[in-house]
Amino acid sequence: MLVELSYIIDEDVPKWPTNPEEKYDYNQAVRFGDACNASSVYHHLHTGTHVDAPFHFDAAGKTIDQIPVEDFYYTAPFVLELKKSRGERIELEELQAHEKEIAGCDILFVYTGYSDLRESSPEEFVSDFPSVAPDAARYLRSHFPGLKAVALDSISFDSAETGAAEGFPSHHALLETNEEQRERTLLLYEDVNIKKLMELDDKVRAVCAFPVRFAGLEAGPVNMVAIV
């Protein structure tokens, strides 16, 4: 069985507050008398379920088309439930309490429960959502050599309220190649429907999260699927 973990994209998809609007352009339409339906889409790469490559926050980092394809395929997923309210962060101590489980996984899903607001209250969902504390991000990157990726059910690893003012520290901690953190970077998945994984218990055999690969760019929309 296959379970889709990505959200369907439409023109009203919840998004980071400053992202541009999604737009469909119907170039040809049968209803207008054309021979077929043919459309163009204006899509922001960081809206909806997507993956960030290192180039997102590092000018010298790998772009989405430079990531090995096997890095988007996972055979040891682990779902960690850390319920969070508005403005709260995923803290270092909470991850340390699950060090053994994280050490055994290749993709870590963190379910905050905040995604329950995505459909019922989309404005609240994109406002001061849960994020990741910078020291927690550094811990994930430096302590788990088998970990390839981290996925959240909120729309960003950094806060919409303070992220820009702080310089997006958690993104930098996970993506940037620098003198302080020479070890490999991680892939970051945002706005993932992790609640579906919670309902599957331990039945997931693998997760496929292959992005659309735009040459030279920093991210890609993802259709993430769990193989049960």
N, C-alpha and C positions, 0 to 999 in steps of 0.2 A: 504494500500500500504506500502511496505517496501523499504527504501532507504539505501543503503550501504554507510557508511562513512569511512570505512577502505580502504586502498590502497592494491591492489594485490601485493604480494611479489614475486619478481623474483631475479635472480642472479645479476641484475644491479640496484637494488633498491637504491635510495639515502640514505646516512647514515652518522652518526657522523664520522668525519674524521679519527679517530683512530680505529673504529670498524673493525673487520675482515670481509673479503668478504663472501657473501652468497655462498653456494655450494650445488648443487644437486648431489647425488650419485645414479646412476641407477644400483641397485643391480641385477635386472633382467629386461629384455626388450624383448618384442615380436620381435622387429626388429633384435635382435641378435639371434633369434631362441629359446628364453626361452618361457616357457608356459604362462607367464603373465608379466605384468609390475609391478614392486615393487621397491620403491625408499626410500632412506634415505636423510635427509636434515640436513645440518649444518646451523643453524640459530642463529644469535646473538639476544638476547632478547630485545635489545634496538635499533633495526633496524626495520623500517616500523612502522605501527600503533601498539602501545603497551601501556601498563599501568604499571606505577611504583608503587610498594608497599613500605611501610616504610623501610623495610629491605635493600632497595637500598642504603640508606645513614645512616642507624642506625643498628648497630649490634644487638641491643635488639628489633628492630622493627618487626612488623608482616611480615611474608613472604606471597607470593602471594596465597598460599593455605590456609592461616589462615584468610583471609579476608572473612567476611560473604557474601554469594552469593548475598544477596539483595543490597549490596553496589555497585554492578555493574549494577543496574537497576534504571532508573531515570524517573520520571513522571512530573518534572517541569524544563525542560531545558530552558536556556536563552542564546541567541547568542549576543555577544557584538562585534561590528565592530570597531576596532581601527587600522586603516591603518598604517603600519610601513614600513620603508625602512631599508636598510642594516645597521646592528649594533645598531638599535634603541631598546629601552626597553619599555615595558608596565609599565607606571608610576603610582604611588599611586594616584595622583590627578585625573587621568583618571578613575580609578575604583571608587573613592569616588563620582564622578559625577553621577554614576549609582548605588548608594548604595541601593536605593529602589528596583530596578529590581533584583540585586544580592541577596538581602535578601529573595526574593521570589522563588529562584531557588534551585534545588538540584545538578545540574551540570552546570557549567559556561563554555561556548565555547567562546574563544577569537579568532576572525578572523582578522589576520593582513594583509591578502592579499598577503603575501610573498610566499604562496604556489602556486601562479600562475607561479612561476619559476620552480616548481618541475619537470614538464615535458619538458618545453622549454629550461631550463638552469639548469640542476641538479647540476652542480658544483657550481654555484652561490647560489643555494638554500641551500646547506649545508655549505656555507662559510659566517661567520659573520651574521647569520640570526637574526631576532628579538628575544628577550628573555624577562624575567620578572625581574623587579627591586626587590631587596631583601625586601625593605619596603612594596612594593605592595604585595609580597608573604605573608609576615607576616600579613598584613591587611586582606587578604582573609581567612587566617586560624583563626584569632582571633575574627573577627567581625561577622561571619555568621554561626551560629550553625546548620542551615539547609543545608548548603553546604557540599556535599559529595565528589565532584571531580571538577577538572579543566582540560579543554582540549585546546590544542593549534594546530594551523595549521603549526607551525614550528617544528623542530626536537628535541628541548630541551628547558627547562625552564631557563637554564643557557647558556651563550654565549660560542660558540666554541673558540672565540678569548681570552676571559678573564676568563671563568668559572673555569678552573683548577687552574689558578694562584690565584684566589680569594677564592678557596675552595668550589666552587659550592654553594654559599650562598642561592640561591632561592630554590634549592632542599632541603637543610637542613631546611630552614624555614618552608617548607610545610610537610616534611616527618619525621623529627627527633623528637623523644620524649626526652625532656630534661627539666632541671629545669626552664628555661626561658619560655618555651611553654608547659605547661602540658595538654592543651586541645587536643582534638582528632586531628589526622593527616588527610590529604586529599589524595585522589588518583590522580595521574597525568597521563593524556593521552597526548601523543606526536605524531606528524605527522598524524593528523586527517584531513580528507577531509571536512572541515567545510564549504567550499564554497557551497556544496550541500544543507546544512541547510539554507544558506542565500537565496536560491532560493525557499524555502518552506514557507517563511513568518512565520505565527503563526499556521501552520497546524500540527505541530509535537505533537503527543499525549504522546509518551514515547520514550526513548532511551535505547536499550539493548547493553551492552558493556562487554560481558563475555569473560574473558581471558582463554587461555589454562593454566591449573594449574600444574606447575612443583613443586613437593614437596621440600620445603626448599629454594626456589629461590626468587629473588627480583623483578621479573617482568614477564610479559607474553604477547605474541602476542594476539591481540584482533580483533575480527570481530564485529565492531560497526555498529548497524543498528537502523535507526530511524523508528518508527511506525507512519505513517501519516494517 
